[in-house]
Amino acid sequence: MRLLQGILAIMLLLAPLSGCIGIGNGGVLFGDESEEEPLRLNHIQMEGTHNSYHIEPIVSPTREYMYTHEPLDVQASELGVRQFEIDVWWDVREGLRVYHNQYDSGTTCPTFQNCLETLLTWSEANEQHHPLMIWIEPKDWPEQAVDLTTTVELSGILEDIENEIAEFWPRNRTITPDDVRGEWPTLNEGVINDGWPLLEESRGKVIFVLLASGGMRDLYLDEHPGLVGSLMFTLSPEGSDEAAIFSLTDPIGSGGDISRLVNEGYIVRTRADSGGEEPDDNNTARFEAALAAGAHTISTDYPGPVDGMDYWIAIPNGTPSRCNPLTAPTWCASEDIENQVSS
């Protein structure tokens, strides 16, 4: 009885100190084990594809066009791709079409609706995937040539893109600027102060990004000031109210800026290769620089093996993505991000 009373006395004596020395928290005596930081969207490093719909033309005018992607759902299920890029053109007869340009028009999903439906079907069948990123680049011939946006305004392509996202992708499976802004006055303040949504609350969802700058982006912001109510994020300058996501395509020359932005809490996209130069030389220096810089999405034309070529890209030790080397908590493992290489 005296032994039992002694043990109870010691426990009562230590109880007020348990929060300091780890008792009752799964910690060890005299330890200082803090609660694990939860995983967020910016703790990921994922593989993406450039011109994700692309099929090589029968006769290519340039090396740049000489690659073919698998359909979007195959990229997601078999190649571990989690970031996609879609070029969208407005056609007076057929609405929103998807292809690169008039000399390079091969595509696995001819319309924007086709592309969205293909990815949504895969997403709904694989609901535990970490958030996809879909970069949407509106194309317009005058704008491409001389940075004019007249036909963009006349065609209403930006409004049509917004409307088709709303129609063909469920809102409850979309992470929007409003979701990240929270109670802060601006999106930028939401990113800096509260950070990105928790990963476990974001599985099965997607982030849409308007891949445009200058006049094209400004037209979208005119319709969605501060991105309030919008379905897409924009590539906006540092310090602006809308700044949240950036695209710096040269991880060697811009590696320092990529790392700085990543450490400040922004999401950054870059590219592992361009125009066939790195693949032809089997040169992975650009990819390795992208990995080290902490870019969240690393885009490639070669997400899987190609006959007659040694070069292709996969996130090292990814399942299929991995913990971001700059921002993820030290306890994070690739399987915590996602453990779904194929489906």
N, C-alpha and C positions, 0 to 999 in steps of 0.2 A: 504493500500500500504506500509506504514512504517513497519507494522508487517511482511509482506512478505519479505521486504528488510532485516529486522533483521534476519529472519530465514535463508535467503540465505547467509548472512555474517557469521553466526555461522557455517553453513555447510562448507563454504570455509575455515574457520579457522581450522576446525577439519579434513578436508580431508587429509592433510599430515600425521596426526597421526593415521589414521584409521587402518593401518596395525599393529600398536602397541596396540591399545585398542580394536580391534575386530570389528570395524565398517566396514561393507562391506564384512565380511567373515562369517556372520551368528553367530558371537560371541556376547558377551554382552559388554556393556560399561565398560571399565577398566578391562576386562577379558584378559586372555592369552591362548585362546583355540587353540591348535596346530592342524594341519591337521592330520586326522586319518592315522595311519600306515596301508598300504595295507596288506592283508593276503597273506602269502607265504606257500609253501609246508611244511615247517618245523613248521608251526603253528597248525598242526593237531595231534590228537591222535585217532588212529583207531584200530579196532579189526582185527586180522588175524587168519589164521588156520595153524596148523602144519601138514605136509603131507596132503595137502588139497584134494587130490584125493582119500584118503584111504577108503577101505572097510575091515571090520574085517574078518579075515580068519575063515572058518568053525571050525577048531580046532586050537586054538592059543597056541603057545608054551610059551607065556609070557603075563602077564597083560598089558604090554606096547602096544600090538597090538590090544587090545580089545576096539575099537571104530570105528565108521563108520561116514563118512561125507556125507552130501547131495552133489549132483552134484554142480560144481563150480558156475553155474549161479543161482542155488537155494540159495546157500550161500550168493551170492551178493544181490539177490532180496528180500529174506525173512529173512535172518539172519544178514544183515548189514555188512558182511565181506568185507573188502577192501584190505586185504593183503593175498596173496596166496603163498604156498610153493610147488614146484613141483620137485620130484626126477626124473632124466632122466638117462636111461641106453642106451648104444649103442648095437644094435642087428644086426648081420651080415645079417640076412634075412629080418628083419622088420624095420630097421632104429632106430629112437629114440623112445624107449618105456618108459612108466611111471608106476612105481610101487616101493614098498619099498625095498623088497629083496626077495630071492627065497622062504623064508618061509612065506612071508607076501606080496602076490602079487595082492590082490584085489584092483581094481581101477575103478573109475567112468569115466576116460578118458584114454584108453589104450596107446595112442601115444601122443607125445608132440604136434603134429599138432591138435589132438582132443582137448586137453586142451586149446590151444590158440584160436581155432575157437569158442569154447564154451564161453570163456570170451569175445572175440571180439564181438560176436553176442549180448551178454547182453550189453556191453559197447556202441555199436552203437545205441541200443534202449533206452539208458539212458545217453545221452550225457552230462548232467549236473553233473554227478558224479565227486567227487574230484579224483585226480589221484590214480589209483590202484598201488600197489607194488607187483610184481611177483618175488619171490626168486626162483632161479633155482639151484638145487644141482646136478651136474654131479656125477654119481656113477660108480665105477670101482672096480672090486673085488681085484686085487693086491693092488691098492691104498688104499682100505679100510683096508686091512690086514697089510701091511708093508710100507705104504706111498710111493709106487712105482708108477710112472706115465708112464711106458713103454707102456702099452696097450692103455692108453689115447692118447699118441702120435701116435700110430699105427692106432687106430680107427678113429682119427680125430673128436672125439665127441664134443670138444669145437667149432671147426669150423662148424660142423653140426648144433649145437644149434644156433650159430650166424646166419647161413644161413636160418634156419627155422623161426627165429624171423623176419628176413628181408622179408621172403616170406609170412608169415601168419599174420604179424601185421604191419599196415601201418606206415611208418616213421613219417608222420605228426600227428600220435596219440601216439608217443613215445617221452619221455624225456630222452635224452642221456647225457653222460658226456660232450660232446661238447656244448650242450645247457646250461649247468651249468657253464662250464669253461669261456664262453664268450671270451673276449679279453685278459684274463690273461694267463700267460705262463703255469700254471698248474691248474688242477681241484681243488686241495686244496686251491689255492689262490683265485679261483673264488668263492668257498663256503665261505671262510672267509671274503672276501672283498665285493662281490656283493650279496651274499646270494642265496637262492633258487628261482626259477621262481615264478612269481605271480600266486596265485590260480586261478584267473579269466581267466588267459591266458592258464591254464593247465587242465581245465575241459575236461573230456572225454579221457584223456591220461593215459599212464602207464609208470612206472619205472621198468626196469628189473635189477635184482641184481644177480651176480654170487655168490652163497652161497658155497664158497670154500676158503681154505687157503693153505699155504705151496706150494708144487710143482704144484698142480692143478691151483692155482691162478697165479703162476709165468709163467706157460705155456701160459695162456691167455694173460698176460702182454707182453710176448715175441712177440706175434702176434699183440698186440695192445699197443705199448709203450706209456705210459702216458694216455692210454685210448683214444687216438686221433682216431676218426672214429669208435669207438666201440659202440655197442648197449647196453652193460651191464656195470653197475658199479661193483666194486669189494670190498671185505672186506680187505682193506689195512691198514698197521700199521699207528698209529698216526705219523704225521710229514712227511709221504711220499707224493709224488706228487699226488697220486691217492686217498688219504684219503678223504672220503666224507660221507660214510655210515658204520655203525658198528653194530655188533650183539653181545650183552652181555646177555646171556640167564638166568642168575640168578639175578633178580632184588632186592633180599634181600641182598645177598653178594656183589653185584656190583652196588647197588643203587647210591652210591656217584659218581662213575665213569660215570654211565648213565647220571645223572643230569649235571655233568661237561661237558660232550660231547654235550649234548643237548643245554646247555647255550652257548657253543662255536660256535654253528651253525650247528653241524653235525646232521644227521638223525640216530636214534638208534632203533633197534629191540630188543625185549626181549620175554620171554615166561611166561605165567601165570601158566602153569602146565606142568608136564612131567611124563611119565611112569604110569599114573593113580594114583599117590600118593595123590595129592591134591583133585582130584574128589572123591576118595574113602573116604576121611576124611571130605569132604565138607569144605575144608580149602581154603579160599580166601586171605590169608595173602600175598601170592606171587603176586597175581593179584593186590591187593591194593598197594603193594610196587611198582609195575610197573607203576600204575597210578600216584602215588605221585612223582616218579622219573622223570616223563615227557617223558618216552619212546614213540616214535611216533607210533610204531606198537607193539601190544601185542598179541602174538600168543597163540592159545589154541587148544586142541583136542575136546573141548565141547562148540561150539558157540551157541548152542540152547538146549532146554530141552530134556532129555533122560528118557525114561520110567524106573522107579525104582531108579533114581538118583536125588538128590537135587541140585547137582553142575552143573552150566553152567555159561558162561561169556557173558556179554554185557557191552559196554561202558556206564557208568552212564550218563543219560541225553543226550545221543548221538542221532543224527538224520540221519544216525546211528553213525557217528563219532562225536567228539567234539573238542573244542578249546584246544590246548595243555596248561596245567596249568602253564608251565614254560616260554613258548616263545610267546604265542599268545597275541595280544594287549588286553588291558583291555575292550575295547568295543565289542570284539568278542563274538558271541553267536553261539551255535551249528548249528542253521539254516543258519548262514553265511558260514559255512564250506560246508554243504550239508543238504538238507531237503528232503530226499528220503529214507524212511525206507523200503518201499516195492514197487515193480513194477511188 
